[in-house]
Amino acid sequence: MVFDIEMIKKLYAELPGKVEATRKLLGRPLTLAEKILYAHLYAPVTSSFERGKSYVEFAPDRVAMQDATAQMALLQFMTCGRDQVAVPSTVHCDHLIQAKTGAAADLATAIDTNKEVYDFLASISDKYGIGFWKPGAGIIHQVVLENYAFPGGLMIGTDSHTPNAGGLGMLAIGVGGADAVDVMAGLPWELKMPKLIGVKLTGKLSGWASPKDVILRVAGILTVKGGTGCIVEYFGEGADSLSATGKGTICNMGAEIGATCSVFAYDTKMSDYLKITSRTEVAQLADAVKEHLRPDEAVYAEPAKFYDQVIEINLDELEPYVNGPFTPDLAWPISKFAQAVKENNWPEKLEVALIGSCTNSSYEDISRSASLAKQAIDKELEVHSEFTITPGSELVRYTIERDGLLNTFDQIGGVVLANACGPCIGQWARHIDDPNRKNSIITSFNRNFAKRNDGLASTHAFVASPEIVTALAIAGSLTFNPLTDTLKNRKGQDVKLDEPTGFELPPQGFDVKDAGYQAPAEDGSGVQVIVSPTSDRLQLLDAFSAWEGTDLKGLKLLIKAKGKCTTDHISMAGPWLKYRGHLDNISNNMLIGAVNAFNDKTDTVKNQLTGEYGAVPATQRAYKAAKLGSVVVGDENYGEGSSREHAAMEPRHLGVRAILVKSFARIHETNLKKQGMLALTFNDKDDYEKIQEDDTIDILGLTDFVPGKPLTVVLNHKDGSQDAITVNHTYNEQQIEWFKAGGALNVIRAQFAAAKK
């Protein structure tokens, strides 16, 4: 089945003319990203946009939402006044399934435990014309790649790994739910015109090296914020040699370098994948406009002239990498990893190895890993680590079961988990004897921040390709190098693992009995959205209040966060996922993972009303009860990680008025703006040191709040002294209107109400 084929036909029919018009407008050859971006402008323009500076309004082709973020996005959408979504949209139930014992039992438990959430999502999808993928259907990004992604398209998704669809030549960008609401409402979606990083791939992968190693290497080069505000565009003969799903892996994990998204040019590998996933018509349409789905030849010839930064990687020489622990950009080539483990005193024993996830669960990934599992059986090797497999979708799971790959994993003790996010996002009921014991795990996932997978600060999590993860699982040690080392088998013989082998695509094609899709009602006007007024998991939203029209004075410092403060620190996942549809309940996790700079503790801050120390949410609720606003102060790249808008909505709901940091991660800064918050940065980063624990804070200049003009923050210290510091912002005129109205949704609601009069 080809979804939304008429939309795709229309886009391809218009693409050649739009690309040529853009070429004339810019007066030069174009990169692929530029072709797609300018072809998706919300309204025609007469001048070009400046990368990294111009705010641009786009018209995405579609929206995808996962069940955790969809709840809040759709609770917001249902208040905006529309009868149906304006663009094709889908909901995917993948985040709320906890991995505990195995696929069947875990899925059954999730369906029972989350029944009211699933009923809500199914009913609201039915009402507003949204495609619904049931629990067990698969992880959002894998399902999108298999069904919706297409070359040259532009989509947004309420998950930071939405860029996975770049594997099929699509610009796919992770956003907060409020952005999704805009697009579903038919309004433009705003983005600062990204800068462009070109990654030239030469040569061809062989042996143990895999597409995952490309992005692990790039993460090591660019770090977790080196791609911020940029689209990463891969090109060269090395890029064309990679499978479409391998390209997807690279684009998926581009989120770990802060990239807006990543993309590959359309080629025969993408065409093959479209055809084997029952989208031959899309492949034929793309073939007809192929030149417009690739960078112009002049870009290939002189990339430095067209990209803001160029990186070159020779795939012939690329080693497998292992990244971590605690951050995905600490990159170790496998030849140096054992030494790093020993020098850093990381636990050498590997306790759990996990493959799959939205990043690495393709047929290619699974078949190559299975070839190593088969070697373990044939060479009589004992598998020394726990080993789990997370299929990315029911399509993949059914196919690898049919082809005997799951049976191979079963023979080495592998446990197949549900087609869901599971341990990758902290939905893992891990069995461990002592949760405080230092231990090591390795995954083929994308993120490995402290506590990310199992909630344990003592767990050292590493990221690698499925092949390396499987090999290390067999060895049971992080110091094993499968390229050079041998293992003792049950007979006491020294044996060496052969290079992994596999198939890019299943030789017998894909198959599935029930993919898990539910189409919406033709007419949703009679459908009732199911929300119980007594639910502790779902809560209908009230509008946030508008700005008072004055400067903000007498604000209390809530917390001065020290070091890394990701969205996992601001709004934890794991057990808190069940409250994603209930703003007040989930607000009880606000900033409980952030480290207080004044005592190096988490979830312990000074309440200036009592002088006592307590939990961050409770302290903020005390300020709210006293009708006092507050300020959160943070470090570099504040809000790094997931796209979850709860990290912005919770402080807004509890009365925090401003977030003042050294720098923001892109999605989180946008989410704060959408909710009517002040997202501010220190003009002088050293001013972070001037913040004192008992400060009362004034924010001045709001009555003359305009783009490009700094504001002034006055720090009123307990001893009566003051520090006046300059703070910057990136608000444009539209975003300032969001602030004044109390949030973007208030503006949308007013616009629709006016249109109906």
C-alpha positions, 0 to 999 in steps of 0.5 A, a space after each residue: 500500500 502506498 500512502 498519500 500517493 497523490 501528495 507525492 505525485 503533486 510534489 514531484 510534478 512541481 519539483 523541477 520548476 521549484 528547483 530551477 526557480 531556486 537556482 535562479 534565486 540563489 544564482 548558483 548550483 544547489 545542494 540537496 538540502 537547499 533543493 528540498 528546503 526551498 521547494 517546501 517554502 510556505 509562501 513564494 519569496 523574492 530573495 534568498 535566506 541567510 544560513 544560520 540567521 534567517 527565520 523561514 516558514 516551511 510547509 512540511 508534507 507530513 507529521 509523525 508522532 510517537 505515543 509519549 509525545 502525541 498525547 500532549 500534542 493532540 491534547 493541544 491540537 484538539 483545542 485549536 478549532 480544526 475538524 481534521 489535520 491539514 497534512 497527513 499525520 500518524 501516531 505510533 505506539 512504541 514508547 510505553 511498552 516496558 521491556 521486562 521478560 519478553 515480547 509477548 508478555 511485555 506487549 500484553 502488559 503494556 496494552 493492559 496498563 496503558 489502555 486508557 492512553 491507547 484508547 485516547 490516542 486511537 479515538 482522537 486519531 480516528 476523529 481528526 483523520 490521523 493514521 494510528 499504528 497500534 502497540 506492537 506495530 513498531 518503532 515510529 522511525 522504522 515504520 516511517 521508513 517502511 511506509 511514509 518516507 520518500 526522496 525529496 520530502 519534508 516531514 516533522 516528527 515529535 521525536 528527536 530521531 525523526 531524521 532517520 527518514 533521511 535514509 530515503 532522501 527526506 529532510 525529516 526533523 525532530 520537533 516539539 509537539 507545539 510545532 506539530 500542532 502548527 503544521 497539523 493546523 495548516 499553519 507554517 512551520 518556522 525554522 532558522 535556515 540551517 547551515 550545511 555540513 557536507 560529509 564526503 564518503 569515499 571508498 566502500 565498507 568491508 569486513 567488520 565496518 558498518 554504516 553505524 561506524 560512520 556516524 560514530 566517527 562523525 560524532 567523535 569529530 563534531 561532538 554532541 553540539 557540533 551539528 547544532 543548527 546544521 543539516 548534515 548532507 552525505 555525498 560521494 561514491 561511498 554514500 551511494 554504496 551504503 544501503 538505504 537502511 544503513 543511511 537511515 542509521 547514520 541519519 538517525 544518530 545525527 541527532 546525537 551531534 545536535 544536527 537539525 537533520 541529516 540526508 543522503 541523495 537519492 540513488 539505486 539503493 533507495 529505489 531498491 528499498 522503496 520497491 521491496 517495501 511495496 512502493 514501486 510507484 514512488 520509486 518510479 516517480 523519483 526516478 523521473 526527477 532523480 537529478 532534482 533529488 541529488 546535489 548539482 554536479 558542481 557541488 560534488 566537484 567543489 563541495 567547500 564552495 557550497 557547504 559551511 563545513 566539509 568532512 571527508 571519511 574514507 570507508 576503505 579505512 574506517 574501523 569499527 567504533 565503540 562510543 561512550 560511556 555516558 556520552 555518544 561522542 566519546 569515540 574509540 576505534 576498536 583497536 584502541 578501545 580495550 586500552 581505554 577501558 583499562 586506563 579509565 578503569 571502566 568495568 571490563 565485564 560486559 553484563 548485557 548486550 542489546 541490539 535493535 532499536 530505531 537506529 539499528 534493526 534493519 534486515 541487514 543489521 539483524 542478518 549480519 548479527 545472526 551470522 555471528 550468532 551462528 558462528 558461536 553455535 558452530 564454533 561451540 562458543 559460550 555466550 557470556 553476556 545477556 543478549 536482547 534483540 529489539 525488532 524495529 517493526 512487525 514487518 522486520 520481526 515477522 520476516 526475520 522469524 520466517 527466515 530463521 534468524 530469531 531461532 538462531 538468536 534463541 539458540 545462543 540465549 537471546 531474548 526477543 523484546 517487543 517491537 518498541 523502544 524499550 531499553 533505548 529510552 529507559 523502558 527497561 525493568 533490568 534485572 541486576 543484583 546490586 543497582 549501585 554496582 559499577 557495571 557495563 552494557 553495550 547497545 546498538 542504540 543511539 544514546 548512552 547518557 547516564 541513567 538513560 537505559 536502566 535508570 542506574 547512574 552506575 551503569 557504563 553504557 557504550 554504543 556500537 554497531 549490532 555486529 560489534 555488540 554481538 561479538 562482545 556479547 559472545 566474549 563477555 568482555 569489553 576488551 575483546 577485539 573481534 578483528 584480532 583476538 581469539 576466544 576459547 570454545 567449550 573444547 578449550 580451542 582458540 577460535 576466531 570469529 569470521 567477518 559478519 555476513 548478511 543481506 541488505 534486503 531479505 532475499 525472499 522479500 518482506 512479509 507480515 500478517 498484520 502490520 498493526 495499522 488502523 486507518 481513521 474514520 472517513 468522517 470523524 465528526 461523530 467520534 468521541 475522544 475518550 478522556 476520563 475526568 478522573 484519570 491520573 494519566 490524561 488531563 485536558 489542557 487549560 490555556 497558559 496566561 498571557 504576559 502581564 505587559 510589564 518587566 518581570 521583577 522579584 523572581 526567585 532562583 529555582 536552581 542553578 544547574 551545573 554541567 550537562 542538563 539534557 531533557 532527561 535531566 529536566 523531564 525524565 522518561 522511564 517510569 514517568 512516561 505514563 504521565 506524558 498526557 497529564 501535565 500536572 502529574 508529570 510536572 513532579 519530575 521537573 528538573 529532578 535530575 539536574 545537578 544543583 551547582 551550590 551543593 552538587 546534589 540532584 533534586 535538592 534546592 533551597 526554598 527561599 521562602 523557608 530557607 530549607 532544602 527540598 525537591 525541585 518540583 515541591 519548591 517551585 510549587 511553593 513559589 507558585 502558591 505564593 504567586 512568585 515566578 522563578 528563573 532556572 539557570 543552566 550551563 552549555 547546550 541546555 536541553 540537549 537530547 530528546 525533543 520532548 516538549 514536557 521539558 518546556 511545559 512543566 516549568 511553564 505550568 509550575 510558574 518558571 518564567 525564564 530559562 537563562 543559560 550559556 547555550 541551548 539545544 535547538 529543539 528545546 529552545 524552540 519548545 520554550 518559545 512555543 510555551 510562552 517562556 523566556 529562553 535567554 543566554 548570557 552575553 558573557 558566559 562568565 556571568 553564570 558565576 555571578 548567580 548566587 543561591 539566594 538571588 532574587 531576579 529582575 528581567 528588564 526591557 520586556 516592554 521594549 522586547 524586539 528582535 536582536 535587542 538584548 535584555 537586562 537581568 538584575 541579580 539582587 543578592 542577599 547581602 543587598 548588592 546587585 549585579 546587572 548583566 546583559 542577556 541575549 535572545 533569538 526571538 523574532 517578531 512572531 515568537 515575541 507575539 507567542 511570548 506576549 500571548 502566553 504561548 503559540 497555541 493561544 495565538 493559533 486559537 485566536 486566529 481560528 476563532 477570528 476566522 470562524 466569525 
